[in-house]
Amino acid sequence: MICSAIIAKMRKDKLYAVGSLALFVWMSMTYFLFVHRPNGEAVRRRLVGLIDKDKTVSDSLNSFRIKLSDFELRLKSASLDNSQLLETLLEAVNESRRQNDEEISGINDAKKRGQSPDKDVVQKSSLVIAVLMFACNRVTVSKALDSLLAYRKDKKKFPIIVSQDCGHAETAQVIQNYGDQIQYIQQPDQSSILTIPKKERKFAGYFKIARHYGWALNHTFSKHDQVIIVEDDLEVAPDFYEYFEATLPILKADKALWCVSAWNDNGKGGLIDPTTPELLYRTDFFGGLGWMLTKELWNEIGPKWPHSYWDDWMRQPVQRKGRACIRPEVSRTKTFGKIGVSNGLFFDKHLKFIQLNEKPVNFLAQNMSYLLKSPYDQQMDKVLNQSPVVSLMDLKNGQVSGHPTVRVIYHTKDVFKKTARSLGIMDDFKSGVPRMAYRGVVSTMYKGQRVFLAPNFNWKGYDPSW
């Protein structure tokens, strides 16, 4: 009986234990589910986030596809432009060669027939680049003419036209003594210019020069398609004519060019590399002092030719239109005219130190296509990127001599002027463009090292107020 009671009690305790355990387990699960139940708002946010993320990825992919498509179009357009540019260049070069071949063929045929070549036919079929010299009252014009005649190999290809203003009798006699080696013309209007503003009357000479240029260029372009302009105080280098003949096809082919200049404003000894006379550049600065333009350009600017200060007028953005000129490392002209309308401005301090090239370069045997804008800009970017940025102080102290080329950065007009003076190059601006600059960069030599005085990487273009 007692055993039965004990067994019954044990069963009851066991039942209580199992029940308690089941209750504990149930309560634990309920608590866990209650505390860690899914948050509906969080789930919604995650789902929205996934959707938004998926949409962002989709939008990014679409944007990438659009940019890729736009890049392909621009690449095709650039390729087409470059192809057309090269095609135009090749046509110009081939035309020049064809004309020369026709001339040689005509002469040879005439010789075989025992006849003299037809001068008119030869003249018509050959390339002609007129050289227009402006003269006034310098009897030393003979020095300039002797220089031009000394290196001219072909009188028909390079006819020299001397246009005289001022009516100075002694100068006229000197010019006429050259006979049929040149063509002599005279500016017919010798009247005073009555429209000069009162405050500028002391600069009347600049007004007469502009009038003379306009008349003589109209006269010359009525007969010729391209003209080299020189003045009566310039000597020329031995390869003067080859330089212009070789660059003419580039000038005609590249619409981003508008002239070829023989002058380097920073061409003083020590600022150039005389061992590389073949080195040519593009420049945004109009230098003058021996330069070539085409009839196409004259037809554009001739009708609006200025009444004075024609060279500064050429440098204005409205005339330049973002176009560049070709210019040499070593000048192909040198001025000896200390006395003139400018009263010798810059001559004693600067101009008389410009070096004239004495090592002739056979430019006609060289491939000049590197001067076209696209390949030139690409090569320029490559060279600049490979040139470390250095401080002016380190450069002057000789601490960067281990690099063939270096960059010195300027951010403001004052910094440029200070650095330019320290390097020995000209520090002034014309319509915001530093002398000899291209895309803001001026190339010079300093103690035998190539230095690029360059704007900051975020350069926005020339500031005409500088």
C-alpha positions as CSV (number, residue, x, y, z in Angstrom):
1,M,0.0,0.0,0.0
2,I,2.8,2.3,0.9
3,C,4.7,1.3,-2.2
4,S,1.7,2.0,-4.3
5,A,1.4,5.4,-2.8
6,I,5.1,6.1,-3.4
7,I,4.9,5.0,-7.0
8,A,1.8,7.1,-7.5
9,K,3.5,10.1,-6.0
10,M,6.6,9.6,-8.2
11,R,4.4,9.4,-11.3
12,K,2.7,12.6,-10.3
13,D,6.0,14.4,-9.7
14,K,7.3,13.2,-13.1
15,L,4.1,14.5,-14.7
16,Y,4.6,17.9,-13.0
17,A,8.3,18.0,-14.2
18,V,7.4,17.2,-17.8
19,G,4.6,19.8,-17.7
20,S,6.9,22.4,-16.2
21,L,9.5,21.7,-18.8
22,A,7.0,21.9,-21.6
23,L,5.6,25.2,-20.2
24,F,9.2,26.6,-19.9
25,V,10.0,25.6,-23.5
26,W,6.8,27.2,-24.7
27,M,7.3,30.4,-22.8
28,S,10.9,30.6,-24.1
29,M,9.9,30.2,-27.7
30,T,7.1,32.8,-27.3
31,Y,9.6,35.2,-25.7
32,F,12.1,34.6,-28.4
33,L,9.6,35.1,-31.2
34,F,8.2,38.2,-29.5
35,V,11.6,39.9,-29.0
36,H,13.0,38.9,-32.4
37,R,9.9,39.1,-34.5
38,P,10.5,40.5,-38.1
39,N,10.2,44.3,-38.3
40,G,7.8,45.1,-41.1
41,E,9.1,48.6,-41.6
42,A,12.7,47.4,-41.8
43,V,11.7,44.7,-44.2
44,R,9.9,47.3,-46.3
45,R,13.0,49.6,-46.3
46,R,15.3,46.8,-47.3
47,L,13.0,45.8,-50.1
48,V,12.8,49.4,-51.3
49,G,16.5,49.7,-50.9
50,L,17.1,46.7,-53.1
51,I,14.7,48.0,-55.6
52,D,16.3,51.4,-55.6
53,K,19.8,49.8,-55.7
54,D,18.7,47.8,-58.7
55,K,17.2,50.9,-60.3
56,T,20.5,52.9,-59.6
57,V,22.5,50.1,-61.2
58,S,20.1,50.0,-64.1
59,D,20.3,53.8,-64.5
60,S,24.1,53.7,-64.2
61,L,24.3,51.0,-66.9
62,N,22.0,53.1,-69.1
63,S,24.1,56.2,-68.5
64,F,27.2,54.3,-69.3
65,R,25.7,53.0,-72.5
66,I,24.7,56.6,-73.5
67,K,28.2,57.9,-72.7
68,L,29.8,55.0,-74.6
69,S,27.6,55.7,-77.6
70,D,28.4,59.4,-77.4
71,F,32.2,58.6,-77.1
72,E,31.9,56.4,-80.1
73,L,30.2,59.1,-82.1
74,R,32.8,61.7,-81.1
75,L,35.6,59.3,-81.8
76,K,34.2,58.6,-85.3
77,S,33.8,62.4,-85.8
78,A,37.4,63.1,-84.7
79,S,38.7,60.3,-86.9
80,L,36.7,61.7,-89.9
81,D,38.0,65.2,-89.2
82,N,41.6,64.0,-89.0
83,S,41.2,61.9,-92.1
84,Q,39.8,64.9,-94.0
85,L,42.6,67.1,-92.7
86,L,45.3,64.7,-93.7
87,E,43.6,64.2,-97.1
88,T,43.6,68.0,-97.6
89,L,47.2,68.1,-96.6
90,L,48.2,65.3,-99.0
91,E,46.2,67.0,-101.8
92,A,48.1,70.3,-101.2
93,V,51.5,68.5,-101.1
94,N,50.6,66.4,-104.2
95,E,49.4,69.6,-106.1
96,S,52.7,71.3,-105.3
97,R,54.6,68.2,-106.5
98,R,52.5,68.0,-109.6
99,Q,53.1,71.6,-110.5
100,N,56.8,71.1,-110.0
101,D,56.7,67.9,-112.2
102,E,54.8,69.8,-114.9
103,E,57.3,72.6,-114.8
104,I,60.3,70.2,-115.1
105,S,58.5,68.1,-117.8
106,G,57.7,71.3,-119.8
107,I,61.3,72.4,-119.7
108,N,62.6,69.0,-120.7
109,D,60.2,68.7,-123.6
110,A,61.2,72.1,-124.8
111,K,64.9,71.2,-124.6
112,K,64.3,68.0,-126.6
113,R,62.7,70.1,-129.3
114,G,65.6,72.5,-129.2
115,Q,63.3,75.3,-128.0
116,S,63.3,77.6,-125.1
117,P,60.6,76.7,-122.5
118,D,57.4,78.8,-122.7
119,K,57.9,81.3,-119.9
120,D,54.2,81.9,-119.4
121,V,53.4,78.1,-119.2
122,V,56.2,77.5,-116.7
123,Q,55.2,80.5,-114.6
124,K,51.5,79.3,-114.6
125,S,52.3,75.7,-113.7
126,S,54.8,76.5,-110.8
127,L,54.2,77.3,-107.2
128,V,54.5,81.1,-106.6
129,I,54.9,82.7,-103.2
130,A,55.3,86.5,-103.5
131,V,57.6,88.3,-101.1
132,L,56.2,91.7,-100.3
133,M,58.6,94.2,-98.7
134,F,57.3,97.4,-97.1
135,A,59.7,100.4,-97.4
136,C,59.5,104.1,-96.5
137,N,62.5,106.3,-96.0
138,R,65.4,103.9,-95.1
139,V,68.2,103.9,-97.6
140,T,69.4,100.9,-95.7
141,V,66.7,99.0,-97.5
142,S,69.6,97.7,-99.6
143,K,70.8,95.6,-96.7
144,A,67.4,93.9,-96.5
145,L,67.1,93.4,-100.3
146,D,70.7,92.0,-100.5
147,S,69.8,89.5,-97.9
148,L,66.6,88.4,-99.7
149,L,68.4,88.1,-103.1
150,A,71.4,86.3,-101.7
151,Y,69.3,83.2,-100.7
152,R,66.7,83.3,-103.5
153,K,67.2,80.4,-105.9
154,D,64.1,80.9,-108.0
155,K,63.1,84.4,-109.1
156,K,59.8,83.1,-110.6
157,K,58.8,81.1,-107.5
158,F,59.6,83.9,-105.2
159,P,59.0,87.3,-106.9
160,I,60.1,90.2,-104.6
161,I,57.8,93.2,-104.6
162,V,58.9,96.3,-102.9
163,S,56.2,98.7,-102.0
164,Q,57.3,102.2,-100.9
165,D,55.4,104.8,-99.0
166,C,56.6,108.3,-97.9
167,G,57.9,109.3,-101.3
168,H,61.5,109.5,-100.1
169,A,63.6,110.1,-103.2
170,E,66.9,108.7,-102.0
171,T,65.2,105.4,-100.9
172,A,63.3,105.2,-104.1
173,Q,66.6,105.5,-106.1
174,V,68.2,102.7,-104.0
175,I,65.2,100.4,-104.7
176,Q,65.2,101.2,-108.4
177,N,68.9,100.3,-108.7
178,Y,67.9,96.6,-108.4
179,G,66.3,96.7,-111.8
180,D,64.3,93.6,-112.8
181,Q,65.5,91.6,-109.9
182,I,62.5,93.0,-108.0
183,Q,59.1,94.7,-108.8
184,Y,58.8,98.2,-107.5
185,I,55.4,99.8,-106.6
186,Q,54.5,103.0,-104.8
187,Q,51.7,103.8,-102.5
188,P,49.7,106.4,-104.4
189,D,48.0,108.2,-101.5
190,Q,50.5,110.5,-99.8
191,S,47.9,112.7,-98.2
192,S,47.6,113.5,-94.5
193,I,45.2,111.4,-92.6
194,L,42.6,113.8,-91.2
195,T,40.6,111.3,-89.1
196,I,43.3,110.7,-86.5
197,P,42.0,111.5,-83.0
198,K,43.6,114.5,-81.4
199,K,45.2,112.5,-78.6
200,E,46.8,110.1,-81.1
201,R,48.2,112.6,-83.6
202,K,51.7,111.9,-82.3
203,F,51.2,108.4,-83.5
204,A,50.2,109.4,-87.1
205,G,53.0,107.1,-88.4
206,Y,51.0,104.0,-87.3
207,F,48.0,105.2,-89.2
208,K,50.0,105.7,-92.4
209,I,51.6,102.2,-92.0
210,A,48.2,100.6,-91.7
211,R,47.0,102.5,-94.8
212,H,50.1,101.4,-96.7
213,Y,49.6,97.7,-95.7
214,G,46.0,97.7,-96.8
215,W,46.8,99.1,-100.2
216,A,49.8,97.0,-100.9
217,L,48.2,93.7,-99.8
218,N,45.2,94.4,-101.9
219,H,47.4,95.0,-104.9
220,T,49.6,91.9,-104.3
221,F,46.7,89.5,-103.6
222,S,45.1,90.6,-106.9
223,K,47.9,88.6,-108.6
224,H,49.1,86.0,-106.0
225,D,47.6,83.4,-103.7
226,Q,50.1,83.6,-100.9
227,V,52.4,86.3,-99.7
228,I,55.3,86.6,-97.3
229,I,55.5,90.0,-95.7
230,V,58.8,91.5,-94.7
231,E,60.0,95.0,-93.9
232,D,62.9,97.1,-95.0
233,D,64.9,96.5,-91.8
234,L,65.0,92.7,-91.8
235,E,67.8,90.3,-92.7
236,V,66.7,86.7,-93.5
237,A,68.3,83.3,-92.8
238,P,69.8,81.0,-95.5
239,D,66.8,78.7,-95.3
240,F,64.2,81.4,-95.2
241,Y,62.5,80.4,-98.5
242,E,62.6,76.7,-97.8
243,Y,61.0,77.3,-94.4
244,F,58.0,79.1,-95.9
245,E,57.6,76.7,-98.9
246,A,57.6,73.6,-96.7
247,T,55.1,75.0,-94.2
248,L,52.6,76.4,-96.9
249,P,50.8,73.0,-97.3
250,I,50.3,72.8,-93.6
251,L,48.9,76.4,-93.5
252,K,46.5,75.6,-96.2
253,A,45.4,72.2,-94.8
254,D,44.9,73.2,-91.2
255,K,42.0,75.6,-90.6
256,A,43.2,76.1,-87.0
257,L,46.2,77.9,-88.5
258,W,46.2,81.4,-90.0
259,C,49.9,82.3,-90.5
260,V,53.5,81.2,-90.6
261,S,56.0,83.4,-88.9
262,A,59.8,83.4,-89.2
263,W,60.2,85.2,-85.8
264,N,60.7,84.0,-82.2
265,D,60.1,86.9,-79.7
266,N,62.2,84.9,-77.2
267,G,64.9,83.9,-79.7
268,K,67.8,85.4,-77.9
269,G,71.0,83.4,-77.2
270,G,70.7,81.3,-74.1
271,L,66.9,81.1,-74.5
272,I,66.9,78.8,-77.6
273,D,68.6,75.5,-78.5
274,P,70.8,76.4,-81.5
275,T,71.5,72.7,-82.1
276,T,67.8,72.1,-83.1
277,P,67.2,74.7,-85.9
278,E,64.6,72.4,-87.4
279,L,62.4,72.7,-84.3
280,L,59.1,74.4,-85.1
281,Y,56.1,75.2,-82.9
282,R,52.5,76.3,-83.0
283,T,51.8,79.6,-81.2
284,D,48.7,81.6,-80.4
285,F,50.7,84.8,-80.5
286,F,51.0,86.7,-83.7
287,G,54.6,87.6,-84.0
288,G,54.9,89.3,-87.4
289,L,58.5,90.3,-88.6
290,G,58.5,88.0,-91.6
291,W,55.2,86.2,-91.9
292,M,53.1,84.4,-94.5
293,L,49.3,84.5,-95.1
294,T,47.0,83.2,-97.8
295,K,44.6,85.0,-100.1
296,E,41.8,83.2,-98.3
297,L,42.8,84.9,-95.0
298,W,43.2,88.3,-96.7
299,N,39.7,88.0,-98.2
300,E,38.5,87.6,-94.6
301,I,40.4,90.3,-92.8
302,G,41.1,92.7,-95.7
303,P,37.6,94.3,-95.9
304,K,37.8,95.3,-92.2
305,W,41.4,96.3,-92.2
306,P,42.1,98.7,-89.3
307,H,43.1,102.4,-89.6
308,S,46.1,102.0,-87.3
309,Y,48.1,99.6,-85.1
310,W,47.4,96.7,-87.5
311,D,49.6,94.2,-85.6
312,D,47.8,94.6,-82.3
313,W,44.5,94.5,-84.2
314,M,45.6,91.1,-85.6
315,R,46.1,89.8,-82.1
316,Q,42.6,90.6,-80.9
317,P,40.4,87.5,-80.3
318,V,37.8,88.6,-82.8
319,Q,40.4,88.5,-85.5
320,R,42.4,85.5,-84.3
321,K,39.4,83.3,-83.7
322,G,41.4,80.8,-81.7
323,R,43.8,80.2,-84.6
324,A,47.5,79.7,-84.3
325,C,50.7,80.4,-86.3
326,I,53.7,78.3,-87.0
327,R,57.0,79.7,-85.6
328,P,60.6,78.5,-85.3
329,E,62.8,77.8,-82.4
330,V,65.6,79.8,-84.0
331,S,64.4,83.0,-85.9
332,R,64.6,83.1,-89.7
333,T,64.6,86.9,-89.6
334,K,66.5,89.5,-87.6
335,T,65.8,93.3,-87.4
336,F,68.5,95.9,-87.8
337,G,66.1,98.9,-87.7
338,K,66.7,100.7,-84.5
339,I,65.2,103.9,-85.7
340,G,61.6,103.9,-86.8
341,V,58.0,104.8,-85.9
342,S,58.4,103.1,-82.5
343,N,61.6,105.1,-81.8
344,G,63.7,102.1,-81.1
345,L,61.3,100.6,-78.5
346,F,62.8,97.2,-77.3
347,F,65.7,97.4,-79.7
348,D,68.7,98.0,-77.4
349,K,67.3,95.8,-74.6
350,H,65.9,93.0,-76.7
351,L,65.6,93.0,-80.5
352,K,69.3,93.3,-81.3
353,F,70.0,90.1,-79.3
354,I,67.7,87.9,-81.4
355,Q,69.8,85.2,-83.1
356,L,69.4,84.5,-86.8
357,N,69.6,80.9,-87.9
358,E,72.9,80.1,-89.6
359,K,72.5,76.3,-90.0
360,P,70.3,75.8,-93.1
361,V,67.6,73.1,-92.7
362,N,66.2,71.2,-95.7
363,F,62.6,71.6,-94.6
364,L,61.4,70.4,-98.0
365,A,62.8,66.9,-97.3
366,Q,61.0,66.7,-93.9
367,N,57.5,65.4,-93.0
368,M,55.8,68.5,-91.6
369,S,52.5,66.8,-90.7
370,Y,53.4,66.8,-87.0
371,L,52.5,70.5,-87.0
372,L,48.8,69.7,-87.7
373,K,46.7,70.5,-84.6
374,S,45.7,67.0,-83.6
375,P,49.1,65.2,-83.6
376,Y,50.8,68.4,-82.3
377,D,48.5,68.7,-79.3
378,Q,48.8,65.0,-78.5
379,Q,52.6,65.2,-78.5
380,M,52.5,68.4,-76.5
381,D,50.3,66.8,-73.8
382,K,52.6,63.8,-73.7
383,V,55.8,65.9,-73.2
384,L,54.1,68.1,-70.6
385,N,52.9,65.1,-68.6
386,Q,56.4,63.7,-68.6
387,S,57.9,67.0,-67.4
388,P,57.9,67.3,-63.6
389,V,56.6,70.4,-62.0
390,V,59.4,72.3,-60.2
391,S,59.8,75.6,-58.4
392,L,61.5,78.6,-59.9
393,M,63.9,78.6,-57.0
394,D,65.0,75.0,-57.5
395,L,65.4,75.6,-61.2
396,K,67.6,78.6,-60.7
397,N,69.6,76.8,-58.0
398,G,70.3,73.9,-60.4
399,Q,68.5,71.3,-58.4
400,V,66.4,69.8,-61.2
401,S,69.2,69.2,-63.8
402,G,68.4,65.5,-64.0
403,H,65.4,66.1,-66.1
404,P,65.5,66.9,-69.9
405,T,62.3,69.0,-69.6
406,V,60.6,70.6,-66.6
407,R,57.5,72.7,-65.9
408,V,57.2,75.9,-63.9
409,I,53.6,76.8,-63.1
410,Y,52.0,80.2,-63.0
411,H,48.5,81.0,-61.7
412,T,48.2,84.7,-62.1
413,K,49.4,87.5,-64.4
414,D,51.8,88.8,-61.8
415,V,53.3,85.4,-61.2
416,F,53.8,84.9,-65.0
417,K,55.5,88.3,-65.3
418,K,57.8,87.7,-62.4
419,T,58.8,84.2,-63.6
420,A,59.3,85.4,-67.2
421,R,61.6,88.2,-66.1
422,S,63.6,85.7,-64.0
423,L,63.9,83.3,-67.0
424,G,64.9,86.2,-69.3
425,I,61.9,85.9,-71.7
426,M,59.5,88.7,-72.6
427,D,56.9,89.2,-69.9
428,D,54.2,91.2,-71.7
429,F,50.8,90.2,-73.1
430,K,48.8,91.1,-76.1
431,S,45.0,90.5,-75.8
432,G,45.9,88.2,-72.9
433,V,48.3,86.0,-74.8
434,P,52.0,85.8,-73.7
435,R,54.5,86.1,-76.4
436,M,55.1,82.8,-78.2
437,A,52.6,81.0,-76.0
438,Y,50.5,78.0,-77.2
439,R,47.6,76.9,-75.0
440,G,49.1,79.2,-72.3
441,V,52.5,77.4,-72.4
442,V,55.7,79.2,-73.3
443,S,58.8,77.1,-74.2
444,T,62.2,78.4,-73.5
445,M,65.7,77.2,-72.5
446,Y,67.4,78.0,-69.1
447,K,71.0,77.0,-68.7
448,G,70.7,74.4,-71.3
449,Q,67.5,72.8,-69.9
450,R,64.1,73.0,-71.7
451,V,61.6,74.8,-69.5
452,F,57.8,75.1,-70.0
453,L,56.3,78.1,-68.3
454,A,52.8,76.7,-68.1
455,P,49.4,77.6,-66.6
456,N,47.8,75.6,-63.8
457,F,46.0,72.4,-64.7
458,N,42.6,74.1,-64.4
459,W,43.5,76.8,-67.0
460,K,40.3,78.2,-68.6
461,G,41.9,80.0,-71.5
462,Y,43.4,83.4,-72.2
463,D,42.1,86.3,-70.2
464,P,42.0,89.4,-72.5
465,S,42.3,91.7,-69.5
466,W,45.8,90.5,-68.8
